[in-house]
Amino acid sequence: MLDIEAKIGIIEKENNELLKKVSSLSDEITSGKRAKQQVQPQTDKEKNIDTSYQGIYKHFVEIMRSLQVAAVSVVGSCCANGWKAF
């Protein structure tokens, strides 16, 4: 019985660590999305940077989906980053 409880404790700790990492990443993506809405690329260099950002963002979303993490609507301040693991 102690062996099972120890394994459960390890799994819970790993899940909490993963949730913290995902939460910190989602905060960065949210900041990037806000910045993207405010910036309109005009030069070719700016357009190339914008295209690169979009590729990185799409890859990040694919990774989050593979981890079964999805954006959710937030009411109140419980989960201010807007991400929840299922």
Jmol script that loads the backbone (N, CA, C; Angstrom):
load data "model"
ATOM      1  N   MET A   1       0.824  -1.191   0.000  1.00  0.00           N
ATOM      2  CA  MET A   1       0.000   0.000   0.000  1.00  0.00           C
ATOM      3  C   MET A   1       0.873   1.262   0.000  1.00  0.00           C
ATOM      4  N   LEU A   2       1.973   1.251   0.740  1.00  0.00           N
ATOM      5  CA  LEU A   2       2.862   2.410   0.768  1.00  0.00           C
ATOM      6  C   LEU A   2       3.504   2.643  -0.591  1.00  0.00           C
ATOM      7  N   ASP A   3       3.793   1.551  -1.307  1.00  0.00           N
ATOM      8  CA  ASP A   3       4.395   1.663  -2.630  1.00  0.00           C
ATOM      9  C   ASP A   3       3.454   2.393  -3.589  1.00  0.00           C
ATOM     10  N   ILE A   4       2.179   2.064  -3.536  1.00  0.00           N
ATOM     11  CA  ILE A   4       1.187   2.712  -4.394  1.00  0.00           C
ATOM     12  C   ILE A   4       1.049   4.185  -4.023  1.00  0.00           C
ATOM     13  N   GLU A   5       1.010   4.483  -2.736  1.00  0.00           N
ATOM     14  CA  GLU A   5       0.900   5.875  -2.288  1.00  0.00           C
ATOM     15  C   GLU A   5       2.122   6.678  -2.708  1.00  0.00           C
ATOM     16  N   ALA A   6       3.294   6.061  -2.654  1.00  0.00           N
ATOM     17  CA  ALA A   6       4.514   6.748  -3.079  1.00  0.00           C
ATOM     18  C   ALA A   6       4.458   7.061  -4.574  1.00  0.00           C
ATOM     19  N   LYS A   7       3.998   6.111  -5.372  1.00  0.00           N
ATOM     20  CA  LYS A   7       3.882   6.333  -6.815  1.00  0.00           C
ATOM     21  C   LYS A   7       2.861   7.418  -7.121  1.00  0.00           C
ATOM     22  N   ILE A   8       1.750   7.411  -6.403  1.00  0.00           N
ATOM     23  CA  ILE A   8       0.734   8.451  -6.594  1.00  0.00           C
ATOM     24  C   ILE A   8       1.325   9.818  -6.264  1.00  0.00           C
ATOM     25  N   GLY A   9       2.097   9.895  -5.184  1.00  0.00           N
ATOM     26  CA  GLY A   9       2.739  11.150  -4.807  1.00  0.00           C
ATOM     27  C   GLY A   9       3.697  11.640  -5.883  1.00  0.00           C
ATOM     28  N   ILE A  10       4.459  10.726  -6.464  1.00  0.00           N
ATOM     29  CA  ILE A  10       5.406  11.089  -7.524  1.00  0.00           C
ATOM     30  C   ILE A  10       4.654  11.602  -8.752  1.00  0.00           C
ATOM     31  N   ILE A  11       3.591  10.909  -9.128  1.00  0.00           N
ATOM     32  CA  ILE A  11       2.802  11.316 -10.293  1.00  0.00           C
ATOM     33  C   ILE A  11       2.167  12.685 -10.064  1.00  0.00           C
ATOM     34  N   GLU A  12       1.630  12.917  -8.877  1.00  0.00           N
ATOM     35  CA  GLU A  12       1.028  14.219  -8.573  1.00  0.00           C
ATOM     36  C   GLU A  12       2.071  15.327  -8.633  1.00  0.00           C
ATOM     37  N   LYS A  13       3.256  15.055  -8.122  1.00  0.00           N
ATOM     38  CA  LYS A  13       4.332  16.053  -8.155  1.00  0.00           C
ATOM     39  C   LYS A  13       4.722  16.368  -9.596  1.00  0.00           C
ATOM     40  N   GLU A  14       4.865  15.332 -10.425  1.00  0.00           N
ATOM     41  CA  GLU A  14       5.213  15.542 -11.830  1.00  0.00           C
ATOM     42  C   GLU A  14       4.120  16.319 -12.561  1.00  0.00           C
ATOM     43  N   ASN A  15       2.868  16.007 -12.284  1.00  0.00           N
ATOM     44  CA  ASN A  15       1.758  16.730 -12.913  1.00  0.00           C
ATOM     45  C   ASN A  15       1.758  18.200 -12.510  1.00  0.00           C
ATOM     46  N   ASN A  16       2.014  18.482 -11.242  1.00  0.00           N
ATOM     47  CA  ASN A  16       2.065  19.871 -10.775  1.00  0.00           C
ATOM     48  C   ASN A  16       3.211  20.627 -11.428  1.00  0.00           C
ATOM     49  N   GLU A  17       4.362  19.973 -11.575  1.00  0.00           N
ATOM     50  CA  GLU A  17       5.503  20.619 -12.228  1.00  0.00           C
ATOM     51  C   GLU A  17       5.194  20.914 -13.689  1.00  0.00           C
ATOM     52  N   LEU A  18       4.563  19.976 -14.372  1.00  0.00           N
ATOM     53  CA  LEU A  18       4.189  20.186 -15.771  1.00  0.00           C
ATOM     54  C   LEU A  18       3.189  21.327 -15.897  1.00  0.00           C
ATOM     55  N   LEU A  19       2.222  21.378 -15.006  1.00  0.00           N
ATOM     56  CA  LEU A  19       1.230  22.447 -15.040  1.00  0.00           C
ATOM     57  C   LEU A  19       1.887  23.814 -14.858  1.00  0.00           C
ATOM     58  N   LYS A  20       2.863  23.903 -13.956  1.00  0.00           N
ATOM     59  CA  LYS A  20       3.579  25.168 -13.758  1.00  0.00           C
ATOM     60  C   LYS A  20       4.319  25.577 -15.024  1.00  0.00           C
ATOM     61  N   LYS A  21       4.972  24.616 -15.673  1.00  0.00           N
ATOM     62  CA  LYS A  21       5.714  24.919 -16.899  1.00  0.00           C
ATOM     63  C   LYS A  21       4.778  25.370 -18.006  1.00  0.00           C
ATOM     64  N   VAL A  22       3.684  24.668 -18.178  1.00  0.00           N
ATOM     65  CA  VAL A  22       2.720  25.023 -19.217  1.00  0.00           C
ATOM     66  C   VAL A  22       2.121  26.393 -18.929  1.00  0.00           C
ATOM     67  N   SER A  23       1.824  26.660 -17.676  1.00  0.00           N
ATOM     68  CA  SER A  23       1.255  27.961 -17.306  1.00  0.00           C
ATOM     69  C   SER A  23       2.211  29.091 -17.640  1.00  0.00           C
ATOM     70  N   SER A  24       3.499  28.899 -17.351  1.00  0.00           N
ATOM     71  CA  SER A  24       4.463  29.956 -17.648  1.00  0.00           C
ATOM     72  C   SER A  24       4.606  30.150 -19.152  1.00  0.00           C
ATOM     73  N   LEU A  25       4.545  29.075 -19.921  1.00  0.00           N
ATOM     74  CA  LEU A  25       4.610  29.198 -21.376  1.00  0.00           C
ATOM     75  C   LEU A  25       3.371  29.880 -21.930  1.00  0.00           C
ATOM     76  N   SER A  26       2.223  29.562 -21.396  1.00  0.00           N
ATOM     77  CA  SER A  26       0.998  30.163 -21.920  1.00  0.00           C
ATOM     78  C   SER A  26       0.957  31.662 -21.647  1.00  0.00           C
ATOM     79  N   ASP A  27       1.550  32.101 -20.538  1.00  0.00           N
ATOM     80  CA  ASP A  27       1.636  33.536 -20.263  1.00  0.00           C
ATOM     81  C   ASP A  27       2.461  34.236 -21.341  1.00  0.00           C
ATOM     82  N   GLU A  28       3.550  33.600 -21.763  1.00  0.00           N
ATOM     83  CA  GLU A  28       4.395  34.177 -22.807  1.00  0.00           C
ATOM     84  C   GLU A  28       3.648  34.248 -24.137  1.00  0.00           C
ATOM     85  N   ILE A  29       2.919  33.208 -24.457  1.00  0.00           N
ATOM     86  CA  ILE A  29       2.158  33.197 -25.707  1.00  0.00           C
ATOM     87  C   ILE A  29       1.071  34.262 -25.681  1.00  0.00           C
ATOM     88  N   THR A  30       0.409  34.419 -24.546  1.00  0.00           N
ATOM     89  CA  THR A  30      -0.624  35.448 -24.424  1.00  0.00           C
ATOM     90  C   THR A  30      -0.021  36.829 -24.649  1.00  0.00           C
ATOM     91  N   SER A  31       1.156  37.079 -24.084  1.00  0.00           N
ATOM     92  CA  SER A  31       1.835  38.359 -24.286  1.00  0.00           C
ATOM     93  C   SER A  31       2.184  38.552 -25.757  1.00  0.00           C
ATOM     94  N   GLY A  32       2.644  37.487 -26.389  1.00  0.00           N
ATOM     95  CA  GLY A  32       2.991  37.558 -27.805  1.00  0.00           C
ATOM     96  C   GLY A  32       1.781  37.830 -28.676  1.00  0.00           C
ATOM     97  N   LYS A  33       0.658  37.222 -28.334  1.00  0.00           N
ATOM     98  CA  LYS A  33      -0.565  37.452 -29.105  1.00  0.00           C
ATOM     99  C   LYS A  33      -1.015  38.906 -28.985  1.00  0.00           C
ATOM    100  N   ARG A  34      -0.902  39.464 -27.779  1.00  0.00           N
ATOM    101  CA  ARG A  34      -1.276  40.870 -27.594  1.00  0.00           C
ATOM    102  C   ARG A  34      -0.367  41.779 -28.404  1.00  0.00           C
ATOM    103  N   ALA A  35       0.932  41.481 -28.373  1.00  0.00           N
ATOM    104  CA  ALA A  35       1.885  42.290 -29.136  1.00  0.00           C
ATOM    105  C   ALA A  35       1.589  42.181 -30.631  1.00  0.00           C
ATOM    106  N   LYS A  36       1.270  40.987 -31.084  1.00  0.00           N
ATOM    107  CA  LYS A  36       0.966  40.768 -32.508  1.00  0.00           C
ATOM    108  C   LYS A  36      -0.223  41.609 -32.950  1.00  0.00           C
ATOM    109  N   GLN A  37      -1.214  41.737 -32.099  1.00  0.00           N
ATOM    110  CA  GLN A  37      -2.404  42.512 -32.445  1.00  0.00           C
ATOM    111  C   GLN A  37      -2.088  44.001 -32.584  1.00  0.00           C
ATOM    112  N   GLN A  38      -1.039  44.453 -31.909  1.00  0.00           N
ATOM    113  CA  GLN A  38      -0.703  45.873 -31.920  1.00  0.00           C
ATOM    114  C   GLN A  38       0.292  46.242 -33.013  1.00  0.00           C
ATOM    115  N   VAL A  39       1.011  45.254 -33.551  1.00  0.00           N
ATOM    116  CA  VAL A  39       2.059  45.528 -34.530  1.00  0.00           C
ATOM    117  C   VAL A  39       1.579  45.128 -35.918  1.00  0.00           C
ATOM    118  N   GLN A  40       1.752  46.014 -36.863  1.00  0.00           N
ATOM    119  CA  GLN A  40       1.421  45.727 -38.252  1.00  0.00           C
ATOM    120  C   GLN A  40       2.720  45.756 -39.063  1.00  0.00           C
ATOM    121  N   PRO A  41       3.216  44.581 -39.491  1.00  0.00           N
ATOM    122  CA  PRO A  41       4.480  44.551 -40.236  1.00  0.00           C
ATOM    123  C   PRO A  41       4.349  45.302 -41.562  1.00  0.00           C
ATOM    124  N   GLN A  42       5.376  46.116 -41.852  1.00  0.00           N
ATOM    125  CA  GLN A  42       5.324  46.907 -43.081  1.00  0.00           C
ATOM    126  C   GLN A  42       6.492  46.600 -44.010  1.00  0.00           C
ATOM    127  N   THR A  43       7.677  46.422 -43.465  1.00  0.00           N
ATOM    128  CA  THR A  43       8.831  46.131 -44.315  1.00  0.00           C
ATOM    129  C   THR A  43       8.936  44.628 -44.544  1.00  0.00           C
ATOM    130  N   ASP A  44       9.764  44.246 -45.509  1.00  0.00           N
ATOM    131  CA  ASP A  44       9.963  42.820 -45.777  1.00  0.00           C
ATOM    132  C   ASP A  44      10.552  42.110 -44.566  1.00  0.00           C
ATOM    133  N   LYS A  45      11.490  42.763 -43.871  1.00  0.00           N
ATOM    134  CA  LYS A  45      12.078  42.153 -42.669  1.00  0.00           C
ATOM    135  C   LYS A  45      11.010  41.918 -41.608  1.00  0.00           C
ATOM    136  N   GLU A  46      10.173  42.912 -41.393  1.00  0.00           N
ATOM    137  CA  GLU A  46       9.102  42.773 -40.402  1.00  0.00           C
ATOM    138  C   GLU A  46       8.132  41.664 -40.800  1.00  0.00           C
ATOM    139  N   LYS A  47       7.837  41.555 -42.077  1.00  0.00           N
ATOM    140  CA  LYS A  47       6.935  40.502 -42.551  1.00  0.00           C
ATOM    141  C   LYS A  47       7.565  39.125 -42.367  1.00  0.00           C
ATOM    142  N   ASN A  48       8.888  39.010 -42.594  1.00  0.00           N
ATOM    143  CA  ASN A  48       9.584  37.738 -42.377  1.00  0.00           C
ATOM    144  C   ASN A  48       9.553  37.339 -40.906  1.00  0.00           C
ATOM    145  N   ILE A  49       9.759  38.313 -40.033  1.00  0.00           N
ATOM    146  CA  ILE A  49       9.703  38.046 -38.593  1.00  0.00           C
ATOM    147  C   ILE A  49       8.298  37.598 -38.209  1.00  0.00           C
ATOM    148  N   ASP A  50       7.300  38.278 -38.745  1.00  0.00           N
ATOM    149  CA  ASP A  50       5.911  37.924 -38.456  1.00  0.00           C
ATOM    150  C   ASP A  50       5.602  36.501 -38.924  1.00  0.00           C
ATOM    151  N   THR A  51       6.064  36.143 -40.103  1.00  0.00           N
ATOM    152  CA  THR A  51       5.848  34.796 -40.636  1.00  0.00           C
ATOM    153  C   THR A  51       6.530  33.758 -39.749  1.00  0.00           C
ATOM    154  N   SER A  52       7.750  34.054 -39.306  1.00  0.00           N
ATOM    155  CA  SER A  52       8.474  33.134 -38.420  1.00  0.00           C
ATOM    156  C   SER A  52       7.729  32.962 -37.102  1.00  0.00           C
ATOM    157  N   TYR A  53       7.244  34.058 -36.558  1.00  0.00           N
ATOM    158  CA  TYR A  53       6.491  33.989 -35.308  1.00  0.00           C
ATOM    159  C   TYR A  53       5.265  33.096 -35.473  1.00  0.00           C
ATOM    160  N   GLN A  54       4.560  33.247 -36.580  1.00  0.00           N
ATOM    161  CA  GLN A  54       3.357  32.445 -36.807  1.00  0.00           C
ATOM    162  C   GLN A  54       3.689  30.955 -36.856  1.00  0.00           C
ATOM    163  N   GLY A  55       4.825  30.616 -37.475  1.00  0.00           N
ATOM    164  CA  GLY A  55       5.252  29.218 -37.519  1.00  0.00           C
ATOM    165  C   GLY A  55       5.564  28.676 -36.141  1.00  0.00           C
ATOM    166  N   ILE A  56       6.249  29.475 -35.341  1.00  0.00           N
ATOM    167  CA  ILE A  56       6.583  29.069 -33.974  1.00  0.00           C
ATOM    168  C   ILE A  56       5.310  28.905 -33.153  1.00  0.00           C
ATOM    169  N   TYR A  57       4.387  29.848 -33.295  1.00  0.00           N
ATOM    170  CA  TYR A  57       3.134  29.787 -32.550  1.00  0.00           C
ATOM    171  C   TYR A  57       2.341  28.530 -32.914  1.00  0.00           C
ATOM    172  N   LYS A  58       2.244  28.226 -34.209  1.00  0.00           N
ATOM    173  CA  LYS A  58       1.507  27.034 -34.645  1.00  0.00           C
ATOM    174  C   LYS A  58       2.148  25.769 -34.088  1.00  0.00           C
ATOM    175  N   HIS A  59       3.479  25.733 -34.084  1.00  0.00           N
ATOM    176  CA  HIS A  59       4.188  24.570 -33.532  1.00  0.00           C
ATOM    177  C   HIS A  59       3.904  24.442 -32.037  1.00  0.00           C
ATOM    178  N   PHE A  60       3.908  25.560 -31.325  1.00  0.00           N
ATOM    179  CA  PHE A  60       3.618  25.550 -29.892  1.00  0.00           C
ATOM    180  C   PHE A  60       2.211  25.006 -29.635  1.00  0.00           C
ATOM    181  N   VAL A  61       1.246  25.452 -30.422  1.00  0.00           N
ATOM    182  CA  VAL A  61      -0.132  24.986 -30.256  1.00  0.00           C
ATOM    183  C   VAL A  61      -0.213  23.481 -30.499  1.00  0.00           C
ATOM    184  N   GLU A  62       0.493  22.986 -31.505  1.00  0.00           N
ATOM    185  CA  GLU A  62       0.510  21.543 -31.770  1.00  0.00           C
ATOM    186  C   GLU A  62       1.074  20.774 -30.579  1.00  0.00           C
ATOM    187  N   ILE A  63       2.137  21.293 -29.989  1.00  0.00           N
ATOM    188  CA  ILE A  63       2.737  20.642 -28.818  1.00  0.00           C
ATOM    189  C   ILE A  63       1.748  20.629 -27.660  1.00  0.00           C
ATOM    190  N   MET A  64       1.092  21.762 -27.412  1.00  0.00           N
ATOM    191  CA  MET A  64       0.120  21.830 -26.321  1.00  0.00           C
ATOM    192  C   MET A  64      -1.021  20.841 -26.552  1.00  0.00           C
ATOM    193  N   ARG A  65      -1.485  20.734 -27.782  1.00  0.00           N
ATOM    194  CA  ARG A  65      -2.558  19.777 -28.087  1.00  0.00           C
ATOM    195  C   ARG A  65      -2.089  18.344 -27.866  1.00  0.00           C
ATOM    196  N   SER A  66      -0.832  18.054 -28.223  1.00  0.00           N
ATOM    197  CA  SER A  66      -0.321  16.694 -28.017  1.00  0.00           C
ATOM    198  C   SER A  66      -0.224  16.360 -26.533  1.00  0.00           C
ATOM    199  N   LEU A  67      -0.085  17.395 -25.700  1.00  0.00           N
ATOM    200  CA  LEU A  67      -0.063  17.211 -24.246  1.00  0.00           C
ATOM    201  C   LEU A  67      -1.472  17.292 -23.658  1.00  0.00           C
ATOM    202  N   GLN A  68      -2.464  17.393 -24.518  1.00  0.00           N
ATOM    203  CA  GLN A  68      -3.869  17.505 -24.131  1.00  0.00           C
ATOM    204  C   GLN A  68      -4.128  18.752 -23.290  1.00  0.00           C
ATOM    205  N   VAL A  69      -3.521  19.855 -23.705  1.00  0.00           N
ATOM    206  CA  VAL A  69      -3.729  21.147 -23.062  1.00  0.00           C
ATOM    207  C   VAL A  69      -4.525  21.997 -24.040  1.00  0.00           C
ATOM    208  N   ALA A  70      -5.553  22.656 -23.530  1.00  0.00           N
ATOM    209  CA  ALA A  70      -6.404  23.462 -24.400  1.00  0.00           C
ATOM    210  C   ALA A  70      -6.713  24.796 -23.745  1.00  0.00           C
ATOM    211  N   ALA A  71      -6.940  25.799 -24.560  1.00  0.00           N
ATOM    212  CA  ALA A  71      -7.360  27.103 -24.056  1.00  0.00           C
ATOM    213  C   ALA A  71      -8.806  26.994 -23.598  1.00  0.00           C
ATOM    214  N   VAL A  72      -9.126  27.625 -22.485  1.00  0.00           N
ATOM    215  CA  VAL A  72     -10.486  27.625 -21.971  1.00  0.00           C
ATOM    216  C   VAL A  72     -10.873  29.044 -21.591  1.00  0.00           C
ATOM    217  N   SER A  73     -12.157  29.311 -21.626  1.00  0.00           N
ATOM    218  CA  SER A  73     -12.643  30.609 -21.168  1.00  0.00           C
ATOM    219  C   SER A  73     -12.485  30.679 -19.659  1.00  0.00           C
ATOM    220  N   VAL A  74     -12.114  31.846 -19.173  1.00  0.00           N
ATOM    221  CA  VAL A  74     -11.853  32.006 -17.747  1.00  0.00           C
ATOM    222  C   VAL A  74     -12.839  33.006 -17.166  1.00  0.00           C
ATOM    223  N   VAL A  75     -13.422  32.653 -16.040  1.00  0.00           N
ATOM    224  CA  VAL A  75     -14.301  33.550 -15.306  1.00  0.00           C
ATOM    225  C   VAL A  75     -13.646  33.790 -13.961  1.00  0.00           C
ATOM    226  N   GLY A  76     -13.428  35.042 -13.604  1.00  0.00           N
ATOM    227  CA  GLY A  76     -12.753  35.333 -12.344  1.00  0.00           C
ATOM    228  C   GLY A  76     -11.252  35.232 -12.499  1.00  0.00           C
ATOM    229  N   SER A  77     -10.569  34.960 -11.392  1.00  0.00           N
ATOM    230  CA  SER A  77      -9.110  34.943 -11.426  1.00  0.00           C
ATOM    231  C   SER A  77      -8.521  33.577 -11.112  1.00  0.00           C
ATOM    232  N   CYS A  78      -9.319  32.528 -11.154  1.00  0.00           N
ATOM    233  CA  CYS A  78      -8.851  31.182 -10.817  1.00  0.00           C
ATOM    234  C   CYS A  78      -7.690  30.748 -11.685  1.00  0.00           C
ATOM    235  N   CYS A  79      -7.857  30.837 -12.957  1.00  0.00           N
ATOM    236  CA  CYS A  79      -6.854  30.347 -13.907  1.00  0.00           C
ATOM    237  C   CYS A  79      -6.571  31.454 -14.908  1.00  0.00           C
ATOM    238  N   ALA A  80      -5.930  32.500 -14.464  1.00  0.00           N
ATOM    239  CA  ALA A  80      -5.790  33.708 -15.260  1.00  0.00           C
ATOM    240  C   ALA A  80      -5.053  33.503 -16.573  1.00  0.00           C
ATOM    241  N   ASN A  81      -4.264  32.431 -16.690  1.00  0.00           N
ATOM    242  CA  ASN A  81      -3.523  32.238 -17.930  1.00  0.00           C
ATOM    243  C   ASN A  81      -4.389  31.668 -19.046  1.00  0.00           C
ATOM    244  N   GLY A  82      -5.574  31.156 -18.732  1.00  0.00           N
ATOM    245  CA  GLY A  82      -6.493  30.686 -19.755  1.00  0.00           C
ATOM    246  C   GLY A  82      -6.225  29.294 -20.285  1.00  0.00           C
ATOM    247  N   TRP A  83      -5.352  28.534 -19.661  1.00  0.00           N
ATOM    248  CA  TRP A  83      -5.043  27.175 -20.113  1.00  0.00           C
ATOM    249  C   TRP A  83      -5.443  26.183 -19.043  1.00  0.00           C
ATOM    250  N   LYS A  84      -5.872  25.017 -19.471  1.00  0.00           N
ATOM    251  CA  LYS A  84      -6.248  23.973 -18.530  1.00  0.00           C
ATOM    252  C   LYS A  84      -5.868  22.625 -19.110  1.00  0.00           C
ATOM    253  N   ALA A  85      -5.261  21.786 -18.298  1.00  0.00           N
ATOM    254  CA  ALA A  85      -4.922  20.434 -18.746  1.00  0.00           C
ATOM    255  C   ALA A  85      -6.123  19.530 -18.536  1.00  0.00           C
ATOM    256  N   PHE A  86      -6.386  18.667 -19.499  1.00  0.00           N
ATOM    257  CA  PHE A  86      -7.500  17.725 -19.400  1.00  0.00           C
ATOM    258  C   PHE A  86      -6.973  16.360 -19.109  1.00  0.00           C
TER     259      PHE A  86
END
end "model"
wireframe off; spacefill off
backbone 0.3
color backbone group
